[in-house]
């Protein structure tokens, strides 16, 4: 049972890393202005961020507790904000997450895999 949970969590972590890589691929070498003027880019990135938050809900609670250094609750909270208030999403916040936070998150997650 423990091995199965570990493998399940590792698969989820890898999916999250894949979403991060997708976002980073979309936004590589662009500025906030370019990002904020491209609706397709905004929607694609927001979709991927919401998918990350959705995956966090599938990670075992014990695993989340063991790896408290990962901002699990912030990821889940961002997903909830996106899904329940899409029109009110703050693009400056989204850009800050994309430009800084997910790079740090990816490094943290790679240490777990």
Secondary structure by P-SEA (a helix, b strand, c coil): caaaaaaaaaaaaaaaaaaaaaaaaacccccaaaaaacaaaaaaaaaaaaaaaaaaaaccaaaaaaacccaaaaaaaaaaaaaaccccccaaaaaaaaacaaaaaaaaaaaac
